[in-house]
Amino acid sequence: MRAVIQRVSKALVTVDGAATGSIGAGLVVLLGVGKGDQAASAEALVDKIVHLRIFADDAGKMNLSLADIRGSLLVVSQFTLYGDCRKGRRPGFDAAAPAEEARRLYEHFVDSARLRGVHTETGVFQAHMEVSLVNDGPVTLILDSAAVG
């Protein structure tokens, strides 16, 4: 699994003009599922994201996690994170998981976050979405479950 994480002061995702998810302070997670990813990958990635110390403490240092600040997650499916642009001008998506497998693991990721007590909102899997956010910092990180331990 791959995730682009953005620390936000607020974020909103809409589908056909209707809001499907909205958060205040927290993290937007653009989540891609690759071929061969497992439920354990989703759980490890959720755990890493929830406990990353990327929020400012009273001294202004990044020492607090999403769990520490009781922030929210907005999780948006993003198969294009597995786009391969090495050849030609059109990305290939052969490394992305098939839709049903990706949906299952995306939902497992969301459920795992909620089971940890994190307020979690979502977009709509396979829908054309518009994501609006205010990146706080800006702070943007990229995680890959293959490198999360």
Residue pairs with C-beta under 8 A, 6 or more apart in sequence:
1 31
1 32
1 33
1 34
1 37
1 41
1 42
1 45
1 105
1 109
1 144
1 145
2 31
2 32
2 34
2 81
2 82
2 142
2 143
2 144
2 145
3 29
3 30
3 31
3 32
3 45
3 49
3 81
3 142
3 143
3 144
4 29
4 30
4 78
4 81
4 140
4 141
4 142
5 27
5 28
5 29
5 30
5 49
5 52
5 54
5 140
5 141
5 142
5 143
6 27
6 28
6 30
6 133
6 135
6 138
6 139
6 140
7 26
7 27
7 54
7 55
7 135
7 136
7 137
7 138
7 139
7 140
8 23
8 25
8 26
8 27
8 28
8 74
8 133
8 134
8 135
8 136
9 24
9 25
9 134
9 136
10 22
10 23
10 24
10 25
10 133
10 134
11 22
11 23
11 26
11 28
11 74
11 131
11 132
11 133
11 134
12 19
12 21
12 22
12 74
12 131
12 132
12 133
13 19
13 20
13 21
13 22
13 74
13 76
13 121
13 122
13 123
13 129
13 130
13 131
13 132
14 20
14 129
14 130
14 132
15 123
15 124
15 127
15 128
15 129
15 130
20 121
20 122
20 123
20 124
20 129
21 74
21 75
21 76
21 121
21 122
21 123
22 74
22 121
23 71
23 72
23 73
23 74
23 119
23 121
24 71
24 72
25 69
25 71
25 72
25 136
26 66
26 69
26 71
26 72
26 73
26 74
26 119
27 49
27 66
27 71
27 72
27 73
27 74
28 73
28 74
28 76
28 131
28 133
29 49
29 73
29 74
29 75
29 76
30 76
30 78
30 81
31 75
31 76
31 77
31 78
31 81
31 106
31 109
32 77
32 78
32 79
32 80
32 81
32 82
32 96
33 77
33 79
33 82
33 96
33 97
33 101
33 102
33 105
33 106
34 82
34 95
34 96
34 97
35 95
35 96
35 97
35 98
35 101
36 97
37 97
37 101
37 105
37 145
38 105
39 105
39 108
41 105
41 145
42 105
42 108
42 109
42 112
42 145
43 108
43 112
44 145
44 148
44 149
45 109
45 143
45 145
45 148
46 109
46 112
46 113
46 116
47 116
48 143
48 148
49 66
49 73
49 113
49 143
50 65
50 66
50 67
50 113
50 116
50 118
51 65
51 66
51 67
52 65
52 66
52 141
53 62
53 63
53 64
53 65
53 68
54 62
54 64
54 65
54 139
54 141
55 62
55 63
55 64
55 65
55 66
55 68
55 69
55 71
56 62
56 63
56 64
57 63
57 64
62 139
66 73
66 118
67 116
67 117
67 118
71 118
72 118
72 119
72 120
72 121
73 113
73 118
73 119
73 120
73 121
74 120
74 121
74 122
74 123
74 131
74 133
75 106
75 109
75 110
75 113
75 120
75 121
75 122
75 123
76 122
76 123
76 129
76 131
77 102
77 103
77 106
77 123
77 125
77 126
79 93
79 96
79 97
79 102
80 91
80 93
82 93
82 95
82 96
83 91
83 92
83 93
83 96
84 91
84 92
84 93
84 94
84 95
85 91
96 102
97 105
99 126
102 125
103 125
103 126
106 125
107 125
110 120
110 122
113 120
114 120
123 129
123 131
